[in-house]
């Protein structure tokens, strides 16, 4: 049996990338695929999400499909995979259904409290833009991730306000064992 593919989402600055990297270190072979990194490979003509357009939608779709292609290739070679993407669960459910049939998929929403999420965004470093630009997006997207129906759709919602990446990864691995034994 192939190792799992984790699809990890949540609002900007929730901790998706940090947790994905930590989680993948727990496997003998693990790869972290951040969809934003794939989008940023565009050298000319990149469409940024701050000014959303049809081109932004197209480029996000290309990056999502490319992440799925990479995930399948690595998973077929025995790697656990963590795809990290700030995208709504309905879009990700469509991607999972169309690309990962027959694979072990663990769907995860990382969701600190709104206050912690906003503080993490303010504390961010290493971005090639001012993270304050994401504050409005966090406020707009947060209710989508806090939706009460996500667990009914198979999404594991992990509140990580007071947890470090290692603790959240431990919780996620515990949930994974339960999820995979039920599949």
VEXGU-311431 format. One record per atom (N, C-alpha, C): residue in three letters; x, y, z. Coordinates in steps of 0.1 Angstrom, whole numbers, plus 2048, in hexadecimal, padded with zeros to 3 digits. Example, Ala and Ser with C-alpha at 12.3 -4.5 7.8 and 13.67 -1.06 7.14 Angstrom:
<sites>
ALA8847C784E ALA87B7D384E ALA8847DF84E SER8807EA847 SER8897F5847 SER88180084F 
</sites>
This chain:
<sites>
UNK8087F4800 UNK800800800 UNK80980D800 UNK8058167F8 UNK80C8237F7 UNK80A82B804 UNK814833807 UNK81383D812 UNK80884780F UNK80384E819 UNK7F8858817 UNK7FD864810 UNK7F386A80A UNK7F4878804 UNK7EB88180E UNK7F288B813 UNK7EB89481C UNK7E88A1814 UNK7DB8A5814 UNK7D78B280E UNK7D48BB819 UNK7DD8C581B UNK7DD8CE827 UNK7D98DC822 UNK7CE8E1828 UNK7CA8EE825 UNK7C78F6831 UNK7C3902830 UNK7C090B83A UNK7C391A836 UNK7BF92383E UNK7C193183A UNK7D0934839 UNK7D493F832 UNK7E2944832 UNK7E7945840 UNK7F3941843 UNK7FB94284F UNK7F593985A UNK7EE92E857 UNK7E8925861 UNK7F391B866 UNK7FE91985D UNK808910861 UNK809904858 UNK80390584C UNK8028FA843 UNK8108F583E UNK8198FE83A UNK8268FB835 UNK82F8F5840 UNK82F8FB84B UNK8378F7857 UNK8338E985B UNK8268E685C UNK8218D9860 UNK8238CF855 UNK8228D3849 UNK8248C983E UNK8338C583E UNK83C8CE83F UNK84A8CA840 UNK84D8C184C UNK8488C5857 UNK84A8BD864 UNK8448AF862 UNK8388AE85C UNK8318A185A UNK839898851 UNK83E89E846 UNK84589583C UNK852890841 UNK85889684B UNK864891851 UNK86188585A UNK85588285C UNK851876864 UNK85186985C UNK85286B84F UNK85285F846 UNK86085C841 UNK86284F83D UNK86F84C837 UNK87185482B UNK867855823 UNK86785D816 UNK85B867817 UNK85E874817 UNK85387D817 UNK85688A80F UNK84C88F808 UNK84E89B800 UNK8438A5803 UNK8468B1805 UNK83D8BC807 UNK83C8C47FA UNK8308C57F5 UNK82D8CD7E9 UNK8248D97EC UNK82A8E57ED UNK8228F17EF UNK81D8F67E2 UNK8108F77E0 UNK80B8FC7D3 UNK80F90A7D0 UNK8119127DB UNK8159207D8 UNK8239207D2 UNK82C9177D6 UNK8399177CF UNK8389137C1 UNK82F90A7BD UNK82D9077AF UNK8289147A7 UNK81F91B7AD UNK81A9277A7 UNK8259317A5 UNK82E9327AE UNK83993C7AE UNK8449387A4 UNK84392D79E UNK84D929794 UNK84A931787 UNK83E937786 UNK83B93F77A UNK84594B77A UNK84C94D76F UNK85695776E UNK850964768 UNK84796375F UNK84196F759 UNK83296C758 UNK82A97675B UNK81C97575A UNK81596F766 UNK81C96E771 UNK81596877D UNK809971781 UNK7FF96A785 UNK7F2971789 UNK7F196E798 UNK7F29797A0 UNK7F29787AF UNK7E39787B4 UNK7E19717BF UNK7D49707C4 UNK7CE97D7CB UNK7D79877CD UNK7D29937D3 UNK7C999A7C8 UNK7CC9997BC UNK7C499F7B1 UNK7BE9937A9 UNK7B498C7AE UNK7AF9807A8 UNK7A998379A UNK7AC97A791 UNK7A797B783 UNK7A596D77D UNK7A096C771 UNK79F95F76B UNK7AD958769 UNK7B7960767 UNK7C595B766 UNK7CA956773 UNK7C695C77E UNK7CA95778B UNK7C494978D UNK7B794878A UNK7B093B78B UNK7B7930782 UNK7BB934776 UNK7C292A76D UNK7CF926773 UNK7D7930778 UNK7E492C77E UNK7E392478B UNK7D9927793 UNK7D791F79F UNK7D391079A UNK7CB90F791 UNK7C790278C UNK7D38FA786 UNK7DB90177F UNK7E88FB77A UNK7F18F6785 UNK7F28FE78F UNK7FB8FB79B UNK7F58EF7A2 UNK7E78EF7A4 UNK7E18E47AB UNK7E28D77A3 UNK7E08D7796 UNK7E28CB78E UNK7F08C678E UNK7FA8D078E UNK8088CC78E UNK80C8C679C UNK8068CB7A6 UNK8098C57B4 UNK8038B77B4 UNK7F88B57AE UNK7F28A77AE UNK7FB89E7A5 UNK8008A379A UNK80989B792 UNK81589779A UNK81C8A17A0 UNK82789E7A9 UNK8248947B4 UNK8198967BA UNK81588D7C5 UNK81387F7C1 UNK80D87D7B5 UNK80B86F7B0 UNK8188697AD UNK8218707A6 UNK82E86B7A2 UNK8368677AE UNK83786F7B8 UNK83E86C7C5 UNK8388617CD UNK82A8627CE UNK8238587D5 UNK82584A7CF UNK8248497C2 UNK82783D7BB UNK8358377BD UNK83E8407C1 UNK84C83C7C5 UNK84E83A7D4 UNK8438397DB UNK8448367E9 UNK8458427F3 UNK84284E7EE UNK8438597F7 UNK83685D7FD UNK83686180A UNK82B868810 UNK82B87680A UNK82087C808 UNK81F889802 UNK81689280A UNK81A89F80B UNK8128A9811 UNK8118B4807 UNK8058B6802 UNK8028C17F9 UNK7FC8CC802 UNK8028D8802 UNK7FE8E380A UNK7F98EE801 UNK7EC8F2804 UNK7E68FB7FB UNK7DB903803 UNK7DB910801 UNK7D1918807 UNK7C591A7FD UNK7BD90F7FD UNK7B290F7F3 UNK7A69087FB UNK79A90C7F7 UNK78F9077FE UNK78D8F87FC UNK7888F1806 UNK7868E2806 UNK77D8DE7FA UNK7738E57F5 UNK76C8E07E9 UNK7758DF7DD UNK77D8E87DA UNK7878E77CF UNK7908DB7D1 UNK7958DA7DD UNK79E8CF7E0 UNK7978C17DF UNK78B8C17E3 UNK7838B47E2 UNK7828B07D3 UNK7808BA7CB UNK77F8B77BC UNK78D8B27B7 UNK7988B87BB UNK7A58B37B7 UNK7A78A57BC UNK7A48A37C9 UNK7A68957CF UNK79E88B7C7 UNK79188E7C5 UNK7898847BE UNK78D8827B0 UNK79288C7A9 UNK79688A79B UNK7A4884799 UNK7AD8857A3 UNK7BB8817A1 UNK7C08767AA UNK7BA8757B6 UNK7C086C7C0 UNK7B785F7C3 UNK7AF85B7BA UNK7A68507BC UNK7AF8447BF UNK7AB83C7CA UNK7B28307CD UNK7BE8327D6 UNK7C183F7D9 UNK7CD8427E1 UNK7C88457F0 UNK7D18447F9 UNK7CF847807 UNK7D0857808 UNK7C585E80A UNK7C586C80B UNK7C0870818 UNK7C887981F UNK7C487F82C UNK7C288E829 UNK7B589282C UNK7B28A0829 UNK7B28A7837 UNK7BA8B3837 UNK7BC8BA843 UNK7BA8C9842 UNK7B38CF84B UNK7B28DD84C UNK7BA8E1859 UNK7C48EA857 UNK7CB8EF862 UNK7C48FC866 UNK7C08FE872 UNK7B7909876 UNK7BA90E884 UNK7C4917886 UNK7C591D893 UNK7BA927895 UNK7B992D8A1 UNK7AF9378A3 UNK7B2943899 UNK7A894A897 UNK7A995688E UNK7B495F893 UNK7B49628A0 UNK7BE96B8A6 UNK7CC9668A4 UNK7CE9598A7 UNK7DB9538A5 UNK7DF953896 UNK7D695088D UNK7D895087F UNK7DD95E87A UNK7D696887F UNK7DA97687B UNK7E897A881 UNK7EB97588D UNK7F8978893 UNK80397188C UNK801964888 UNK80B95D880 UNK80D964873 UNK80396986D UNK805970860 UNK80E97D863 UNK80B98486E UNK813990871 UNK82298C873 UNK824980879 UNK83297C87D UNK839976871 UNK833974866 UNK83996D85B UNK846974855 UNK84F96C852 UNK85B97184B UNK85D96883F UNK86596C836 UNK86996482A UNK85F96481F UNK85596C81F UNK84C96E814 UNK85297980B UNK84F9787FE UNK8549837F5 UNK84A98E7F3 UNK84198F7FD UNK83799A7FD UNK83499D80C UNK82D9A880E UNK8299AC81B UNK81D9A3820 UNK81F99A82A UNK81599182E UNK808998833 UNK8099A5836 UNK7FD9AD83A UNK7F39AD82F UNK7F79AB823 UNK7EE9AA817 UNK7E499E819 UNK7E8994821 UNK7DF988822 UNK7D598A82D UNK7D6994835 UNK7CC996841 UNK7BE99583C UNK7BB99D832 UNK7AD99D82D UNK7A998F828 UNK7B2988821 UNK7AF97B81C UNK7AD971828 UNK7B4972833 UNK7B296A83E UNK7A496C844 UNK7A0978845 UNK79397B84B UNK788976841 UNK78A976834 UNK78097282B UNK78096282A UNK78B95C82B UNK78C94D829 UNK789945836 UNK78C94B841 UNK78C94484E UNK77E93D850 UNK77394384E UNK76693C850 UNK765930847 UNK76A93083B UNK76A924832 UNK770918839 UNK77C91A83F UNK78390F846 UNK77D90C853 UNK776915859 UNK76F912866 UNK76190C865 UNK75E909858 UNK750903856 UNK74E8F685D UNK7438F5863 UNK7408E986C UNK73E8DD863 UNK73B8DE856 UNK7398D284E UNK7458CB849 UNK7518D184B UNK75D8CB845 UNK7608BD84B UNK75F8BA858 UNK7618AC85C UNK7588A2856 UNK74B8A6853 UNK74289D84C UNK74689A83E UNK74E8A3838 UNK7548A182B UNK76189A82B UNK765895836 UNK77288D837 UNK77E89683A UNK77C8A383E UNK7878AB841 UNK78A8AB850 UNK7978A9853 UNK79C8A9861 UNK79F8B8864 UNK7998BE86E UNK79B8CC871 UNK7A48CC87E UNK7B08D187D UNK7B98D1888 UNK7BB8E088D UNK7B78E2899 UNK7B98EF89F UNK7C78EF8A5 UNK7CF8F88A0 UNK7DE8F88A4 UNK7E39058AA UNK7DA90C8B1 UNK7DE9198B7 UNK7E99178C1 UNK7E890E8CA UNK7F290C8D4 UNK7FC9018D2 UNK7FC8FC8C6 UNK8058F08C3 UNK8108F48B9 UNK81C8EE8BC UNK8278F08B2 UNK8248E68A7 UNK82D8E789C UNK82B8DF891 UNK82D8D0894 UNK8368CD89D UNK8388BF8A1 UNK82B8B98A8 UNK8258C18B1 UNK8198BC8B8 UNK80E8BA8AE UNK80C8C48A5 UNK8028C389B UNK8048B7892 UNK8108B488E UNK8148A9886 UNK81089C88D UNK81389B89A UNK8108908A2 UNK80188D8A2 UNK7F98988A4 UNK7EA8978A3 UNK7E6892895 UNK7EC89788B UNK7E889387E UNK7EC88587B UNK7F788087F UNK7FB87287D UNK7F1869885 UNK7ED86D890 UNK7E3865898 UNK7D6864891 UNK7D187088B UNK7C5870883 UNK7C6867877 UNK7D2868871 UNK7D5861864 UNK7D3852866 UNK7D984D871 UNK7D783E874 UNK7C883B875 UNK7C084387B UNK7B284087C UNK7AB84186E UNK7AF84B867 UNK7A984D859 UNK7AC842850 UNK7B983E850 UNK7BD834846 UNK7B882684A UNK7B6824856 UNK7B181685A UNK7A2816856 UNK79B821855 UNK78D822852 UNK78B821843 UNK79582483B UNK79482482C UNK793816826 
</sites>
